[in-house]
Each structure stands twice: as structure tokens, then as C-alpha cells.
Amino acid sequence: MRLCVYCASQPGNKPVYRQSARELGRLLAEQDIGLVYGGNLQGLMGEVATAALEAGGEVIGIMPRVLATIEHVHPGLTELHFVETLHERKAKMIELSNGSIIMPGACGTMDELFEQLTWLHVGLHDKPCAILNVNGFYNHLVALIERMVEDGFLLPTHRDGLIVAADPASLLEKFHNWKPLPPVWGLRFQKEQEAA
């Protein structure tokens, strides 16, 4: 089993973010869960990868070639895949993993979160998506998702398919108990196309 972790290439300005990233990386390795992530040595990305490696875990990095010229590629990875675009990176990350975890981050992390949720909602994959809500970082986002349901823009089943936990241990426990969403039009359409 492998899980994809999306998070910041910056460390944040509170120690709790780095501590949580390291705890997540360690727990993944201890539970024999491989880590798929963006390949960076810096920030929360580097912390989660380094902790997983130190605990004997498998760590696979996916790095766009253009970013490899401006970011520090982690030198100790189990595998490193270079791709041409950010779109290819996200597709490869979900292809190689059995689900995704979103840690604190900025615009890139938000893009990754909502793309994974959208793909899940329309049935392009059936893999769990989770928010690691460290230090209440995503409280407002979770409230916005609730508002989407209240105002009729998001199905309650789609909201319920999102895992939210405040600490890595609780999050991984919820991962093991996650149930796939009911099939929706996207998955049916894909199956019809494959059968044609």
C-alpha cells in the first residue's frame, strides 16, 4: 500500500507543522505504507520524506523537470520519477498511490486537494482523500465545504467521503475504515467508454 502526501515546500513558522510531518512519515513507514510525494528536500515535503526514510520506509518522488532546476530534489529517495508538467505529476502521484493526504500548504496544495476531490466525486478514481488538519489549519476550509452542502452545491455523500483528522495516527486509522463513495456518472461514463 502507498499513500500520496501533498504538502508545502516551505516549513511554516510553527514547529507543530514540521513535527506533524515527521510523525506522519514515521507512522507510514512503521505501518509498511509507502510514501508518494513531490520529491522535494525542503519544507514539509522534505520532513515527511526524510522521516519515512529514517524509519525504513519506501519513498517515491515525482518531480517536474522544470521544478528540478529551482527546487532541491531529495537525494535519498527509493525512487525518483521525472515528468514534464504539473498535470503529469498529479496524475502519476495518484496512479502510484492508494489514496491521498493533504497537509498544510499554499496554492499548489489547494490545487492538489481539489483536483483529487473532484476526480473522486465524478468517479475518475475511487481512492480516499484526507485532510490532516494540523493546528486547525483547515478549519475554515472544512467549514466552507459544510456550507457547500448546506447551500446545495455539494452532495452530503461527497462531503462524507472526505477524511478529516487533527493528527497522523487518527488519520491513518480513518483511512483503514474508509468506504468508497457510491458510483456516479463519471465512473459509469468511463466504463461505458471502455466497453464500447
Backbone bond lengths (Angstrom), bond angles and torsions (degrees), N, CA, C in turn:
res aa  C-N    CA-C-N  psi(-1)  N-CA   C-N-CA  omega(-1)  CA-C   N-CA-C  phi
1 M - - - 1.462 - - 1.522 109.70 -
2 R 1.318 115.69 142.49 1.465 121.48 176.05 1.521 109.42 -134.61
3 L 1.321 116.23 145.40 1.455 121.61 174.09 1.517 109.33 -122.20
4 C 1.316 115.08 140.09 1.457 122.22 176.71 1.525 108.67 -90.22
5 V 1.309 117.40 132.89 1.465 121.98 177.40 1.523 108.76 -117.60
6 Y 1.337 115.26 121.58 1.460 122.34 174.01 1.524 107.70 -102.95
7 C 1.320 116.59 130.61 1.468 119.63 178.71 1.519 110.06 -164.45
8 A 1.319 115.58 -178.61 1.458 122.08 -171.14 1.526 113.00 -75.10
9 S 1.325 114.69 148.76 1.464 120.64 169.94 1.530 110.14 -87.45
10 Q 1.323 116.42 5.18 1.463 123.81 173.65 1.535 108.14 -112.69
11 P 1.338 117.51 154.77 1.465 119.39 -176.98 1.531 114.27 -84.24
12 G 1.337 117.45 -12.26 1.459 118.99 -172.28 1.524 109.99 77.81
13 N 1.320 116.53 169.81 1.471 119.19 -175.86 1.531 113.60 -109.36
14 K 1.350 116.14 16.11 1.465 120.57 176.00 1.532 108.01 -128.13
15 P 1.325 117.32 131.56 1.472 120.46 -177.79 1.526 114.02 -56.51
16 V 1.331 118.45 -26.61 1.458 121.17 -176.27 1.527 111.87 -60.42
17 Y 1.330 118.30 -29.89 1.460 120.58 -179.75 1.527 110.81 -69.09
18 R 1.309 116.43 -46.12 1.464 120.00 178.41 1.530 110.61 -65.45
19 Q 1.332 116.34 -40.88 1.464 120.35 -179.91 1.527 110.76 -61.53
20 S 1.322 116.40 -42.88 1.461 120.48 -179.54 1.524 111.26 -66.78
21 A 1.325 116.91 -39.99 1.463 120.46 177.59 1.518 110.79 -61.24
22 R 1.333 116.55 -43.80 1.467 120.53 179.31 1.525 111.00 -66.32
23 E 1.324 117.06 -39.58 1.463 120.19 178.29 1.524 110.80 -63.43
24 L 1.331 116.63 -42.58 1.453 120.28 178.73 1.522 110.94 -61.74
25 G 1.322 116.97 -47.42 1.460 120.27 179.22 1.517 112.44 -58.74
26 R 1.322 116.38 -43.66 1.472 120.93 179.32 1.530 111.25 -63.61
27 L 1.337 116.39 -45.36 1.466 119.95 -178.71 1.527 111.74 -64.95
28 L 1.322 117.09 -38.52 1.463 119.69 176.95 1.529 110.19 -57.95
29 A 1.331 115.96 -47.37 1.464 119.77 -179.19 1.523 111.06 -64.70
30 E 1.336 116.69 -43.13 1.461 120.22 -178.24 1.521 112.09 -65.16
31 Q 1.338 117.11 -29.25 1.463 120.78 178.68 1.524 112.34 -94.00
32 D 1.333 115.96 12.16 1.467 122.38 178.23 1.525 111.94 58.37
33 I 1.321 115.54 39.44 1.462 122.45 176.65 1.529 107.42 -108.35
34 G 1.314 116.92 121.13 1.455 120.22 178.40 1.523 111.22 -71.14
35 L 1.318 115.84 152.88 1.469 122.90 179.18 1.522 109.26 -108.06
36 V 1.329 115.71 129.31 1.463 122.54 170.61 1.519 105.91 -114.79
37 Y 1.322 117.54 129.66 1.462 120.12 -177.90 1.519 109.47 -155.89
38 G 1.337 116.65 -173.30 1.456 121.54 -170.96 1.504 118.26 -77.31
39 G 1.347 119.49 -3.41 1.458 121.54 173.76 1.511 116.78 88.98
40 N 1.329 118.26 -0.57 1.459 122.44 -174.58 1.532 111.35 -83.35
41 L 1.333 115.71 146.00 1.467 122.02 175.76 1.527 111.73 -85.93
42 Q 1.323 117.23 -19.28 1.461 121.07 -171.57 1.524 112.19 -95.63
43 G 1.340 114.69 165.64 1.452 122.49 172.02 1.515 113.97 62.97
44 L 1.331 116.11 -157.33 1.458 120.64 179.11 1.524 110.72 -64.40
45 M 1.331 116.58 -30.40 1.461 119.99 177.46 1.529 110.15 -58.65
46 G 1.310 116.15 -48.08 1.465 120.29 179.58 1.512 112.71 -65.78
47 E 1.325 116.81 -37.56 1.468 120.64 -178.60 1.525 111.33 -63.66
48 V 1.342 117.02 -48.13 1.466 119.54 -177.71 1.523 110.44 -65.86
49 A 1.327 117.79 -39.55 1.460 121.04 -179.32 1.526 111.56 -68.44
50 T 1.322 116.84 -46.24 1.463 120.64 -178.87 1.523 111.16 -62.49
51 A 1.331 116.86 -42.52 1.466 119.97 179.30 1.528 111.45 -63.64
52 A 1.335 116.88 -40.18 1.464 119.91 178.11 1.528 110.75 -64.65
53 L 1.314 116.63 -43.22 1.464 120.50 179.07 1.519 111.30 -64.23
54 E 1.333 117.04 -42.85 1.466 120.72 179.62 1.521 111.70 -61.34
55 A 1.332 116.64 -29.43 1.468 121.39 179.62 1.528 112.12 -90.50
56 G 1.329 117.02 7.34 1.459 121.06 175.66 1.514 114.91 87.41
57 G 1.336 117.84 17.64 1.453 121.33 -177.04 1.518 114.19 -86.31
58 E 1.323 114.81 165.17 1.461 122.60 173.88 1.527 108.01 -85.80
59 V 1.330 116.75 132.14 1.464 121.17 179.66 1.526 108.75 -134.11
60 I 1.329 115.17 120.96 1.459 122.07 -179.34 1.520 108.95 -113.90
61 G 1.314 117.12 123.98 1.455 122.43 178.74 1.520 111.53 -102.91
62 I 1.332 116.07 142.31 1.468 122.37 176.17 1.528 106.91 -123.53
63 M 1.326 117.19 115.34 1.458 121.26 -172.16 1.532 111.16 -128.39
64 P 1.334 117.94 123.04 1.473 119.35 170.52 1.533 110.06 -64.33
65 R 1.308 116.60 139.45 1.468 119.71 -177.11 1.529 112.20 -57.76
66 V 1.330 116.27 -37.04 1.467 118.69 -178.18 1.521 111.16 -64.71
67 L 1.339 117.84 -35.46 1.462 120.39 179.02 1.524 112.14 -75.10
68 A 1.326 116.87 -25.47 1.462 120.15 -179.76 1.524 111.66 -64.36
69 T 1.323 117.02 -18.84 1.466 120.38 179.17 1.528 111.93 -85.11
70 I 1.358 117.04 -15.09 1.475 119.23 -177.85 1.529 112.84 -122.82
71 E 1.327 117.95 -14.80 1.462 121.36 177.54 1.521 109.27 -108.20
72 H 1.318 115.79 161.55 1.462 121.22 178.88 1.528 108.81 -92.36
73 V 1.325 116.38 109.67 1.459 121.16 178.75 1.525 108.81 -70.99
74 H 1.324 116.51 133.93 1.470 120.96 179.89 1.526 109.14 -64.73
75 P 1.349 118.26 126.48 1.468 120.16 -174.55 1.535 114.93 -80.90
76 G 1.353 118.57 -11.29 1.461 118.83 -171.68 1.505 115.42 -110.05
77 L 1.329 118.33 20.47 1.455 121.07 -172.47 1.530 112.90 -71.14
78 T 1.318 115.66 150.91 1.457 121.76 174.84 1.521 109.78 -64.84
79 E 1.325 116.09 -44.43 1.470 122.77 176.43 1.518 108.27 -142.48
80 L 1.324 116.06 148.52 1.461 121.60 174.49 1.520 107.93 -134.71
81 H 1.338 116.06 123.34 1.462 121.90 178.66 1.522 108.59 -111.52
82 F 1.323 117.01 130.12 1.452 121.28 173.41 1.526 108.88 -98.62
83 V 1.330 115.81 136.52 1.466 122.33 177.02 1.520 107.95 -127.86
84 E 1.333 116.16 171.31 1.457 119.23 -175.48 1.528 113.72 -89.85
85 T 1.328 118.31 -33.10 1.466 120.14 -173.29 1.522 111.21 -133.40
86 L 1.333 115.22 165.86 1.465 120.60 175.16 1.522 110.85 -64.71
87 H 1.329 117.67 -35.16 1.459 120.40 177.68 1.534 110.88 -62.54
88 E 1.327 115.91 -43.53 1.464 119.58 177.55 1.517 110.87 -64.08
89 R 1.315 116.36 -36.72 1.467 120.29 179.14 1.525 110.43 -60.73
90 K 1.339 116.46 -49.38 1.468 119.80 -178.03 1.524 111.25 -64.28
91 A 1.318 117.09 -40.25 1.463 120.39 179.37 1.526 110.96 -64.99
92 K 1.326 116.93 -40.90 1.469 120.98 179.99 1.527 110.75 -68.09
93 M 1.319 116.69 -38.29 1.459 120.15 -179.26 1.522 111.11 -63.42
94 I 1.327 117.35 -44.55 1.465 119.30 -179.71 1.526 110.50 -73.20
95 E 1.329 117.42 -31.99 1.470 120.55 177.60 1.530 111.08 -61.38
96 L 1.320 116.84 -39.78 1.467 121.57 -175.13 1.526 113.54 -86.13
97 S 1.329 117.73 -3.60 1.466 119.83 -174.16 1.523 111.49 -122.08
98 N 1.331 114.18 165.54 1.460 121.89 178.73 1.519 112.69 -103.05
99 G 1.319 117.35 7.96 1.453 122.86 179.93 1.513 109.30 165.12
100 S 1.332 116.38 172.69 1.460 119.84 -176.13 1.524 111.88 -133.27
101 I 1.329 113.95 147.61 1.461 123.18 177.25 1.519 107.70 -122.24
102 I 1.324 115.87 132.12 1.455 121.10 178.20 1.518 108.35 -109.61
103 M 1.323 116.23 117.78 1.467 122.39 174.55 1.528 108.55 -98.45
104 P 1.328 118.17 175.68 1.459 119.52 176.46 1.529 112.53 -55.19
105 G 1.314 114.62 143.71 1.453 121.11 179.94 1.509 109.80 -173.72
106 A 1.321 115.89 -167.47 1.465 121.01 -176.90 1.533 109.41 -115.34
107 C 1.315 116.89 -141.38 1.467 121.43 -170.80 1.529 112.76 -61.44
108 G 1.321 117.68 -42.23 1.457 119.98 179.87 1.517 111.96 -62.02
109 T 1.328 116.37 -40.51 1.459 121.11 179.36 1.525 110.55 -66.34
110 M 1.339 116.99 -38.79 1.472 120.13 177.22 1.531 110.89 -63.92
111 D 1.316 116.00 -41.42 1.459 120.62 177.61 1.523 110.33 -59.06
112 E 1.330 116.51 -45.37 1.459 121.10 -178.97 1.521 111.31 -65.40
113 L 1.320 117.43 -41.61 1.460 121.49 178.15 1.527 111.29 -58.81
114 F 1.325 116.43 -53.51 1.456 119.06 -173.76 1.527 112.40 -72.13
115 E 1.323 117.56 -29.54 1.463 117.60 175.27 1.526 110.26 -67.43
116 Q 1.330 117.67 -43.51 1.463 119.99 179.03 1.527 111.27 -63.17
117 L 1.336 117.10 -41.81 1.462 120.24 178.04 1.525 111.40 -64.74
118 T 1.327 116.87 -42.03 1.466 120.23 179.45 1.521 110.78 -62.87
119 W 1.326 117.20 -45.35 1.458 120.76 178.48 1.528 110.77 -60.89
120 L 1.335 116.55 -38.71 1.464 120.56 176.94 1.523 111.12 -65.30
121 H 1.331 116.92 -45.30 1.459 121.20 -176.18 1.528 112.94 -65.18
122 V 1.329 116.72 -35.45 1.469 118.65 -179.32 1.527 112.51 -93.26
123 G 1.327 116.72 2.49 1.452 120.60 173.48 1.512 116.03 84.80
124 L 1.335 118.50 18.78 1.467 120.14 177.31 1.525 111.97 -77.37
125 H 1.322 116.90 -17.56 1.459 121.82 167.86 1.528 107.05 -151.45
126 D 1.312 116.00 165.57 1.469 120.41 178.97 1.529 110.56 -127.80
127 K 1.334 114.27 45.29 1.463 121.21 -177.32 1.529 109.98 -107.76
128 P 1.326 117.58 141.20 1.464 120.02 -177.73 1.521 112.74 -64.87
129 C 1.315 114.78 149.44 1.461 123.01 177.64 1.524 107.29 -127.17
130 A 1.322 117.13 131.79 1.463 120.93 -173.62 1.520 111.25 -133.47
131 I 1.315 114.89 145.75 1.466 122.36 173.11 1.515 108.30 -106.39
132 L 1.319 116.64 122.70 1.463 121.40 171.65 1.532 106.52 -91.68
133 N 1.317 114.59 99.62 1.464 122.21 -170.50 1.531 111.41 -86.32
134 V 1.318 115.48 65.44 1.462 121.90 -177.40 1.525 110.30 -65.74
135 N 1.320 116.29 129.89 1.466 121.30 174.51 1.535 112.51 58.49
136 G 1.326 116.96 26.85 1.462 120.61 -179.25 1.519 114.11 67.99
137 F 1.346 116.77 18.82 1.463 121.17 -174.68 1.528 112.22 -55.68
138 Y 1.334 116.80 -37.32 1.464 120.75 -175.16 1.532 113.50 -102.45
139 N 1.313 118.71 16.06 1.468 120.71 -179.26 1.526 112.41 -54.80
140 H 1.329 116.92 -46.01 1.468 120.32 -178.03 1.531 111.35 -68.16
141 L 1.322 116.64 -35.72 1.460 120.10 178.39 1.524 110.68 -67.34
142 V 1.320 116.91 -43.01 1.466 120.45 177.30 1.525 109.98 -61.53
143 A 1.328 116.76 -40.01 1.468 120.52 177.13 1.534 110.72 -64.11
144 L 1.329 117.62 -38.26 1.463 121.04 177.86 1.528 110.57 -64.15
145 I 1.326 116.59 -41.11 1.465 119.81 177.80 1.526 110.07 -62.42
146 E 1.322 117.25 -39.82 1.474 120.40 175.55 1.531 110.48 -61.44
147 R 1.325 116.91 -39.73 1.467 121.23 178.52 1.529 110.49 -64.29
148 M 1.329 117.06 -37.96 1.461 120.55 176.60 1.528 110.84 -57.98
149 V 1.338 116.17 -40.49 1.463 120.46 178.37 1.525 110.13 -69.28
150 E 1.331 116.88 -47.85 1.465 121.69 -177.57 1.527 111.84 -57.78
151 D 1.338 116.16 -38.64 1.456 120.19 -176.32 1.533 113.02 -92.98
152 G 1.332 117.42 9.73 1.448 121.43 171.40 1.514 116.64 80.95
153 F 1.341 117.84 20.87 1.464 120.28 179.67 1.526 113.32 -100.45
154 L 1.317 117.00 -14.41 1.456 121.66 -177.30 1.522 108.30 -136.34
155 L 1.324 115.92 133.69 1.459 119.86 178.86 1.530 110.54 -68.67
156 P 1.328 118.49 140.28 1.465 120.26 176.75 1.530 112.72 -56.77
157 T 1.343 117.34 -34.85 1.467 119.08 178.78 1.529 111.57 -64.30
158 H 1.330 116.51 -32.27 1.460 119.33 177.48 1.522 111.10 -71.74
159 R 1.313 116.23 -40.38 1.465 120.07 174.76 1.527 110.18 -60.84
160 D 1.329 116.45 -43.23 1.467 120.70 -177.29 1.520 112.38 -69.02
161 G 1.331 117.17 -19.61 1.459 120.26 178.50 1.518 113.85 -77.09
162 L 1.337 117.11 -10.01 1.467 121.84 -179.77 1.525 109.43 -90.72
163 I 1.313 116.28 124.52 1.465 121.95 176.73 1.526 108.00 -85.03
164 V 1.331 116.44 133.75 1.473 121.50 174.95 1.521 107.90 -132.00
165 A 1.320 117.13 127.98 1.460 121.66 177.90 1.518 109.17 -148.16
166 A 1.338 115.64 152.84 1.460 120.94 -175.45 1.524 113.26 -89.74
167 D 1.339 117.39 -17.41 1.468 119.48 -177.76 1.526 109.57 -138.73
168 P 1.326 117.46 155.03 1.465 120.60 -175.05 1.525 114.74 -60.00
169 A 1.320 118.62 -39.55 1.457 120.60 -177.40 1.531 110.74 -63.89
170 S 1.333 116.99 -45.53 1.462 120.63 178.80 1.518 111.05 -64.17
171 L 1.326 116.27 -39.48 1.457 120.37 -179.59 1.523 111.19 -62.00
172 L 1.328 117.41 -46.22 1.463 120.33 -178.67 1.522 111.25 -66.41
173 E 1.321 117.43 -34.27 1.466 120.36 175.86 1.533 110.32 -63.29
174 K 1.331 116.82 -42.31 1.467 120.46 178.31 1.529 111.33 -66.26
175 F 1.335 117.02 -33.55 1.459 120.51 176.70 1.526 110.88 -58.14
176 H 1.331 115.84 -44.13 1.456 120.24 -177.04 1.531 111.78 -66.37
177 N 1.331 117.83 -23.15 1.469 122.14 -178.05 1.532 113.08 -101.40
178 W 1.329 118.16 4.05 1.468 122.37 -175.35 1.516 111.18 -68.96
179 K 1.322 115.78 138.84 1.460 121.98 176.38 1.532 108.79 -112.80
180 P 1.339 117.66 136.42 1.476 120.20 -179.83 1.528 111.69 -59.98
181 L 1.320 115.62 152.36 1.454 121.51 176.20 1.525 110.04 -70.53
182 P 1.337 117.15 155.58 1.474 119.18 174.58 1.526 109.76 -59.98
183 P 1.350 117.78 148.41 1.467 120.24 178.39 1.532 110.92 -58.41
184 V 1.310 115.73 142.52 1.463 120.93 178.98 1.517 109.09 -126.10
185 W 1.326 115.28 -179.60 1.465 119.67 -171.95 1.526 113.11 -57.38
186 G 1.328 118.47 -35.49 1.463 120.64 -177.03 1.516 112.28 -61.94
187 L 1.347 116.08 -44.50 1.457 120.12 -179.74 1.524 110.31 -68.32
188 R 1.346 116.65 -40.30 1.464 119.77 178.13 1.532 110.64 -61.96
189 F 1.344 115.59 -42.79 1.461 120.51 -179.92 1.529 110.40 -61.47
190 Q 1.331 116.02 -44.55 1.455 120.91 -179.82 1.521 111.01 -61.40
191 K 1.330 117.01 -43.69 1.455 120.80 179.46 1.528 111.18 -65.39
192 E 1.331 116.73 -38.77 1.464 120.36 177.57 1.518 110.56 -63.22
193 Q 1.338 117.33 -40.27 1.450 121.11 179.55 1.521 111.24 -65.75
194 E 1.344 115.96 -40.29 1.468 120.21 -179.45 1.530 110.59 -67.66
195 A 1.350 116.78 -32.79 1.461 121.07 -178.37 1.530 111.88 -78.02
196 A 1.357 117.05 -22.89 1.477 120.87 -175.26 1.527 111.81 -72.17
